[in-house]
Amino acid sequence: METAHDVLVALTGRYAFSEVAALVGAGADGLALTTQAAAEVQHLCAFGQRLLDLDAEDFGLADATVDANTDTTIADGVGGDAVPAHLRLRALACRMPQAADERHRGALGTLRPAYRLLLEVIDAHWRRRETAALVATIHIASEYAPMLVWERILGHAGDPALLPTAVAGEGSAWGDFQYRDCPHTKAERSAAKRVLRVAQDQQVGWQSYLDRQHSTTARALAVCAAECGRPCTVVTRLSKEDVSTVAEGCRLALAFVDSPIVRLRHSAPVGHGFGVPSPDEVRLAWDRSRRSLSRSGVDLPDDGFALPGLPSLFGAFAGVPMPPDTLVADTAAAVRATLTA
């Protein structure tokens, strides 16, 4: 690499969006970039970094520099936005709606685009040797895996606006603190009760539920399907085929939650051990997890992915193939095209 431009292009290929935005803001490649082009690069870098950070609440912003964690000094002085609409729309599919009445249901409508993005982000963190972020991303995937399973029969990913009709009603113990035979923990019962009415809450209450309890609702659904010895109508109202689907899928999801690769989170900074796993430690934890999960009957082939077989595991939850997305790569390509225009 002989020029600042070469460095910027190389960093873009490594998804170093924050560094590219900062270097452009400092004037690197200044003779080759117009002010408008530099602003476009910073817009795209803000969007790309948000994808890597899984800062999903802001995925749909027309102006990607709002509340960005990257340098936006040039973009702030140039009007308009520069993130192509087709990229923003794909990102919106991975976003949780921030109000109960939002028309676009995003990841509450289906988790499949979000899980494909998670796979791409996991691969990116692996190649960048960002193991703490990789483990945190896998932990997120494990928390919502039961929702990905239940989506197959619900037709949505646990959307609180629709879920009550599937879990409440006569004969249901969902969210009932008095029903002693229900294996739900107190936290699970609390989340189960809250989800029945949160769609009528104000925005603050809605967002608080998503932040604090939605993943617990996912766990409660897994318990209903895979661990309840005396199921109520949450399960008994389903057909035999649907019961088999959610039971097998949720048993696999709960096994994933308890696997070594997910437990590794607790020794990382996002846990409590203040340690960062090395790539070898991550690989070893996944190898052990892969062997354990394979005993559940799921085929996790050596498919060339950073963690071999992980796309097949997500596909087993979803019931459809789940290849990694290319949203981050396509954003990097847009940055590179702007740099070289």
C-alpha positions in Angstrom: 0.0 0.0 0.0 1.6 3.2 -1.2 -1.0 5.9 -0.6 -3.6 7.0 1.9 -6.3 5.9 -0.6 -4.8 2.4 -0.6 -5.0 2.3 3.2 -8.6 3.5 3.2 -9.6 0.8 0.7 -7.8 -1.9 2.6 -9.5 -0.8 5.9 -12.9 -0.8 4.2 -12.3 -4.4 3.2 -11.7 -5.2 6.9 -14.9 -3.5 7.8 -12.9 -0.9 9.8 -15.7 1.6 9.4 -14.8 3.7 12.4 -11.2 4.1 11.4 -12.1 5.0 7.8 -14.6 7.6 9.0 -12.0 9.1 11.3 -9.2 9.1 8.7 -11.5 10.8 6.1 -12.5 13.3 8.8 -8.8 14.1 9.4 -8.3 14.7 5.7 -6.8 11.5 4.5 -7.1 11.1 0.8 -8.3 14.8 0.8 -7.1 15.5 -2.7 -9.0 12.6 -4.2 -12.3 13.1 -2.3 -14.7 16.0 -2.7 -16.5 17.2 0.4 -19.6 15.6 -0.8 -17.9 12.2 -1.3 -16.2 12.5 2.1 -19.6 13.1 3.7 -21.1 10.1 1.9 -18.2 7.9 3.1 -18.9 9.0 6.7 -22.6 8.4 6.3 -22.0 4.9 5.0 -19.4 4.2 7.7 -21.8 5.2 10.4 -24.3 2.8 9.0 -21.8 0.0 8.6 -20.5 0.4 12.2 -24.0 0.3 13.5 -24.6 -3.0 11.7 -21.4 -4.5 13.3 -22.5 -3.1 16.7 -26.0 -4.5 16.3 -27.3 -1.0 17.2 -30.6 -2.1 15.7 -32.9 0.6 17.2 -31.4 3.1 14.8 -31.1 0.9 11.7 -33.8 2.7 9.9 -32.6 6.3 10.3 -32.5 8.2 7.0 -29.6 10.1 8.4 -27.1 7.5 9.6 -25.0 10.1 11.4 -27.6 10.7 14.1 -26.3 9.4 17.4 -23.5 7.6 15.5 -20.4 6.2 17.2 -18.2 7.2 14.3 -16.6 10.4 13.2 -19.2 12.5 11.3 -17.5 15.9 11.3 -17.7 16.3 7.5 -21.1 14.7 7.1 -22.6 17.0 9.7 -21.8 20.0 7.5 -23.4 18.5 4.3 -27.1 18.1 4.0 -29.0 15.0 3.0 -28.2 11.3 3.6 -26.1 8.9 1.6 -27.1 5.4 2.7 -28.9 3.7 -0.3 -32.6 3.0 0.5 -32.2 -0.7 -0.4 -29.6 -1.1 2.4 -31.7 0.7 4.9 -34.7 -1.4 4.1 -32.7 -4.6 4.6 -31.5 -3.3 7.9 -35.1 -2.4 8.9 -36.0 -6.0 8.6 -33.7 -6.7 11.5 -34.9 -4.0 13.8 -37.3 -4.2 16.7 -40.1 -1.6 16.3 -39.6 1.1 18.9 -43.4 1.7 19.3 -46.2 -0.8 19.6 -48.1 0.7 16.7 -45.3 0.9 14.2 -46.4 -0.4 10.8 -43.1 -2.1 10.0 -42.8 -5.1 12.4 -39.2 -5.9 11.6 -37.7 -8.6 13.8 -41.1 -9.1 15.6 -42.6 -10.1 12.3 -39.7 -12.5 11.5 -36.3 -13.1 13.0 -34.9 -14.7 9.9 -33.2 -11.6 8.5 -31.8 -10.7 11.9 -30.3 -14.2 12.3 -28.8 -14.0 8.8 -27.2 -10.7 9.8 -26.0 -12.2 13.1 -24.2 -14.8 11.1 -22.5 -12.2 8.9 -21.5 -10.2 12.0 -20.1 -13.3 13.7 -18.0 -14.1 10.6 -16.8 -10.4 10.5 -15.8 -10.4 14.2 -14.0 -13.8 13.7 -11.9 -12.4 10.8 -11.2 -9.2 12.8 -10.2 -11.4 15.8 -12.8 -9.5 17.9 -13.6 -12.5 20.1 -15.4 -10.6 22.9 -17.9 -9.1 20.4 -18.2 -12.5 18.7 -19.2 -14.2 21.9 -21.6 -11.5 22.8 -23.3 -11.9 19.4 -23.6 -15.6 19.8 -25.2 -15.0 23.2 -27.8 -12.8 21.6 -28.5 -15.5 19.1 -29.0 -18.0 21.9 -31.5 -15.9 23.8 -33.9 -15.5 20.9 -33.5 -18.9 19.3 -36.8 -20.2 20.8 -38.7 -17.3 19.1 -37.1 -18.4 15.8 -38.5 -21.9 16.4 -42.0 -20.7 17.5 -42.1 -18.4 14.4 -42.6 -21.5 12.3 -46.1 -22.1 13.8 -47.1 -18.6 15.0 -46.4 -16.9 11.7 -44.6 -14.1 13.6 -41.6 -13.9 16.0 -43.5 -13.4 19.2 -44.9 -10.0 18.3 -46.6 -8.8 21.5 -49.4 -7.3 19.4 -50.3 -10.8 18.2 -48.9 -13.3 20.8 -51.8 -13.0 23.3 -54.2 -14.8 20.9 -51.8 -17.7 20.8 -51.0 -18.1 24.5 -53.9 -16.7 26.5 -57.5 -17.8 26.9 -59.4 -20.5 28.7 -57.2 -23.3 30.0 -54.0 -21.3 29.7 -51.5 -20.9 32.6 -49.5 -18.4 30.7 -48.5 -15.6 33.1 -50.6 -17.1 35.9 -48.7 -16.8 39.2 -51.3 -19.0 41.0 -50.9 -22.0 38.8 -48.5 -24.2 40.7 -47.9 -26.9 38.0 -46.4 -24.4 35.6 -42.6 -24.8 35.5 -42.0 -21.1 34.6 -39.7 -19.2 37.0 -41.0 -15.9 38.6 -39.1 -13.9 36.0 -40.7 -16.0 33.2 -44.2 -15.6 34.6 -43.6 -11.9 35.0 -42.5 -11.5 31.3 -45.4 -13.8 30.2 -47.9 -11.7 32.0 -46.4 -8.4 30.7 -46.5 -9.5 27.1 -50.2 -9.9 27.2 -50.8 -6.2 27.7 -47.6 -4.4 26.6 -49.0 -3.6 23.1 -51.3 -1.2 24.9 -48.5 0.6 26.7 -47.0 3.9 25.9 -43.7 4.0 24.0 -41.6 4.0 27.2 -43.2 0.9 28.5 -43.0 -0.8 25.2 -39.3 -0.2 24.9 -38.7 -1.2 28.5 -40.4 -4.5 27.8 -38.2 -5.1 24.7 -35.0 -4.2 26.6 -35.7 -6.2 29.8 -38.2 -8.9 29.2 -38.7 -10.0 25.6 -35.8 -12.5 25.7 -37.3 -13.9 28.9 -40.6 -14.4 27.0 -38.6 -16.4 24.5 -37.3 -18.6 27.3 -40.8 -19.0 28.6 -42.0 -20.2 25.2 -39.1 -22.7 25.2 -40.1 -24.0 28.6 -43.7 -24.5 27.4 -42.6 -26.5 24.4 -39.8 -28.5 25.8 -39.9 -28.7 29.6 -43.5 -28.6 30.8 -44.7 -32.0 32.2 -48.3 -30.9 32.4 -48.8 -28.6 29.4 -51.7 -26.1 29.3 -53.4 -24.8 26.2 -50.4 -22.8 25.1 -49.2 -26.2 23.7 -52.3 -28.5 23.7 -54.2 -26.2 21.3 -51.5 -27.0 18.7 -51.6 -29.9 16.2 -49.5 -32.9 16.8 -47.1 -31.8 14.0 -46.8 -28.3 15.5 -46.2 -29.7 19.0 -43.4 -31.9 17.6 -41.9 -28.9 15.7 -41.7 -26.6 18.8 -40.7 -29.3 21.2 -37.8 -30.6 19.1 -36.7 -27.1 18.1 -36.9 -25.7 21.6 -35.0 -28.6 23.1 -32.2 -27.8 20.6 -32.5 -24.1 21.5 -32.1 -24.8 25.2 -29.2 -27.1 24.5 -27.6 -24.2 22.6 -28.2 -21.9 25.5 -26.3 -24.3 27.8 -23.5 -25.0 25.3 -19.8 -24.2 25.9 -19.7 -21.5 23.2 -22.6 -19.6 25.0 -21.2 -20.2 28.5 -17.9 -18.7 27.2 -19.6 -15.3 27.5 -19.4 -15.4 31.2 -15.6 -15.2 31.1 -15.6 -12.3 28.7 -16.0 -8.6 29.5 -19.7 -8.8 28.8 -19.9 -11.3 31.6 -18.2 -11.1 34.9 -14.8 -12.7 34.5 -13.0 -9.8 32.9 -11.2 -12.0 30.4 -11.2 -12.1 26.7 -11.2 -15.5 25.0 -8.6 -16.2 22.4 -9.5 -17.4 18.9 -8.3 -20.9 19.9 -10.5 -20.8 23.0 -13.5 -19.8 20.9 -12.7 -22.5 18.4 -12.4 -25.2 21.1 -15.6 -24.1 22.8 -17.5 -24.3 19.5 -16.0 -27.7 18.7 -17.3 -29.0 22.0 -20.7 -27.3 21.4 -20.9 -28.7 17.9 -20.3 -32.3 19.1 -22.8 -31.9 21.9 -25.5 -30.3 19.7 -25.0 -32.9 17.0 -26.0 -35.6 19.5 -29.4 -33.9 19.5 -29.8 -35.1 15.9 -29.0 -31.9 14.0 -26.4 -32.0 11.2 -23.8 -29.3 11.6 -21.5 -29.9 8.6 -18.1 -28.4 7.9 -19.5 -25.7 5.6 -16.5 -23.3 5.5 -18.2 -20.8 8.0 -16.0 -19.3 10.7 -17.8 -21.6 13.2 -18.5 -24.6 11.0 -22.1 -25.7 11.1 -23.5 -22.6 12.8 -25.7 -21.6 9.8 -27.1 -25.1 9.8 -28.0 -24.8 13.5 -29.8 -21.5 12.8 -31.5 -23.2 9.9 -32.7 -26.0 12.2 -34.3 -23.4 14.4 -35.9 -21.6 11.5 -36.9 -24.6 9.5 -35.4 -23.0 6.3 -31.8 -22.5 5.1 -30.1 -19.6 6.8 -27.1 -18.5 4.8 -25.2 -15.5 6.2 -26.4 -12.1 4.9 -24.2 -9.8 2.8 -25.5 -6.5 4.3 -22.2 -5.5 5.9 -20.3 -6.6 2.8 -22.6 -4.6 0.6 -22.2 -1.6 2.8 -18.4 -1.9 2.6 -18.7 -2.2 -1.2 -20.7 1.1 -1.2 -17.9 2.8 0.8 -15.3 1.4 -1.5 -17.2 2.6 -4.6 -17.5 6.1 -3.1 -13.8 6.2 -2.3 -12.8 5.1 -5.8 -15.4 7.0 -7.8 
